Structures are given as C-alpha cells and as structure tokens.
C-alpha cells in the first residue's frame, strides 16, 4: 500500500494550511489533530482504510510512536509553539524532559552501554526511536519538528548527548506562519 504517499500528501496539506491565512494552530494537541485530519484526507483520496492510521502505537519496548500509517510509516512530532513569557531554559523539548532510553530502543539504535544509561532530551530520544524502528522493519520513519520562536533551531544541536545523534544532519527550513506572517523554523528528518 502507498502509505509513504499518504504521509507525503498529508504532510504537504498540513504545511500549506499552516502557512495559509485560513489556519493557525496555537496548541500542540490541535496541531496533532490537524495533522491527523490531513492524513485522513489523503487516505480518502487513495481509498485506503482510515483505521490503518494509529496514534500512540507501541512498536518497540515501552515506547510509543505518535503516528503509524499502515505498518510502513512512523512519525514523531515535536511542536514548539511560541509560548509567551517562557524563559529560554524552559523550552519543553530541549531543556525539560530528561529520560533514559528504553532498553529495546537502545539495543536497536546501537547505543553503547554508557549511552544507554544517559538521561537524554525528549527530541534526542525520538531520533533514536526512529533509528530503532527502521532496524525493526518500518520502512519510512520521520521526525517533524516545528519551532515557532527559534530557540530550538538555535540550540538543538548543542543539546545532543549521544554520538549517534550528534552525527545527524538536521534539514532546517524557514517558512512563514499564515496568521501573522511570522518566520518559523521546521524540519522533517527521515531515518
């Protein structure tokens, strides 16, 4: 089934909505719902079963993926809205959440024993999860990150702690938000 085509079409629909004057989403949950609706439109065009799009699906160990399309495409999303009055050290994705990687994810992602015990930022864990999913047979694995205030764009690479993630190239792009024309950074990385 053409699930990567469904993903690509749905992502393009969503990005165009975000950049248009018609739609502006302020909160992460609404951004995820809008992305799901765009995937649904793409599925309808392809006449595929909508039930094959899963959210919060467990794939390896105890970790969950944000979106699974068929058994062919996984997608992790990190939306960083422009939170008013939030100090720079409290940027949710890069500076707050520290966790050790799931043991199964660490194994498939090829982490060293030392890296397996490290506390990592949430976005770094997402890169590792997608690498692990690829090794487990999910053909297309994506991380979408939208950073409205630019803090993540400026600081993300310096946040990485594992050698596996430090080697990655992040394909940042600059777009304009539809509601007010503000410049916004995003990337869509594929494992």
N, C-alpha and C positions, 0 to 999 in steps of 0.2 A: 504494500500500500504506500502511497506517496505522502507519508507523514512529514518528511522534511519540506515538501512543497507546501503542505498545510501550515507548517510552522512559519516558513518564509513569507507566505501571503498574509497570514495573521499578524506577524510582526510588522510588516510594511503597513498594513491597515492601521495598526495601533500607533505607529510612529507618525503617520500622516494625521491622525486625529489629534495627537499631542501637539503637533506643530501647527495645526489649523486654528482658526479663531473660534471654532464651534465647541471644542472640548478642552477643558483644563481640569486636571485631577490634582487635588491638594494632598490627599492622604494615601498612604501605601495600600491599604485594603481596597480602595476604589481603583487605584492603578491596576491591581491584580484582577479585579472584576472586569475592568475594561479590556485587559489583555485576553482574558478568557472569552469574552464576547467576540473579540476579533478572531480568535481561533475558531469559535463556533460558526461565524460567517464563512470562514474558509472551508470548514468541514462540510457545510451545507452546499457550497459550490462544487465540491468534489464528490458529494453524495456518499460520504462515509458516515459510520455510526458515531454520533456525538459521545456516546458512552465510553469510547476508547480514549477520551481525554480525561486523565486522572489528575487530581490535585493532592498534594501531601502524601504521595505514594512512597512506601518503604521499599527500597531497592537493595541496599547492602547494609547489613548490621542493623543498627537502630536509627540510621539517618533516613531522612525523607527528602524527596525532590519536590520542588514547588509545582512543576507541571511535568506530566509524562504523556506524550502523544503516541498512541499505539504502544508498541514496545520498541520504538525506533528513535524517538527524540525525547531527550530530557532537557529541562530548562530550569535554572535557578535565577531568581530575580532579586535585585537589591535596588530599591528605590530610596533615594536620599532627598526628600523634599527640602525646600529652603525653610527650615524651621526658624521662626522668628526668635531672636534673643537667645539662641542656644550657643553656649561657649564653644570655642573651637575644639577643646579637648573632650567634648561630649558628642562628637559626631557618631551616631549609633553604629554604623557598620565598621568603622575602622578603630574606634577608640574605646568601646564599652565592653563588648562581649568577648570574653576570653574562655576558650574551651579546649580540652584535649581532643584530638581526632578520634573517631570511632575506630576500634581495633581493626575491623574488616576493611574499612576505607583506607586506613594507614597501610595495610598489607597490599591492597591492590594499587594504591598510588605510589608504592615504592619508597615509603619513608624509612629513614634509619631508626634504630631504637631510640636514639636521643630525640629525634624529631617527633616520634610517637608520644613522648612524654611532655612535649612543649604545650603551653597554653597559646592557642592561636586565635586570631581575629576571625569573625564570622565569614567575611568575604574570602579569606585565605582558605578556610575550611571548604567553602563552595568550590573553589578551584580544584582542591584535592578530591572532593566527591565526584566531580565531573571526570577527572582523570581515571578514577576508580570505575565509574560506570562504563567508560569506554573499554577498559580492560575486561569488564564483565559482559560485554557484548551489545551494549546500547550504541548504535552506530553514530548518532548525532547528539552531541552534548554541548549546551550553550549556557553562558552566564551573561545576563543582561543587567547592566548597572546604569542607573540614571542619577546624575548628581547635579541638583539644581543650584547649589550655592558655590560649587567649585572646590570645596575643601577636600573632597575625596580625590578629585583629579590632581590636586597639588600634593597630597600626602600619601596616597595609596601605596606606591612602590616602596616607600621608606618603612611601611608598616610590616612588610613580609618578614617572616622569621625562618621559613624552611627554604633550603636550597632548591627544592623542586619548584616552588612558586617564584622565587627570585629570578629564575631564568626566563620566565614568561614575558612575552611582549603583549602589552595591553593596547588594543586598537582604539584609542580615544577618538571621538568625533565631537564636533561642536555643532549644535543646532539652535534654533530659536523657539522658545515656548510660545504657543499660539495666543494665549490670553493677553500677554503683555509684551511679547517680543524679547523677553529676557534671554540672554545667552545661557545655554545649558550644555553640560558635557554628558556624554553617554558612551558606553561601549557594549558591543556584542562580541564576546570571545567564544571561540569554539575549541573544545578539547580534541 
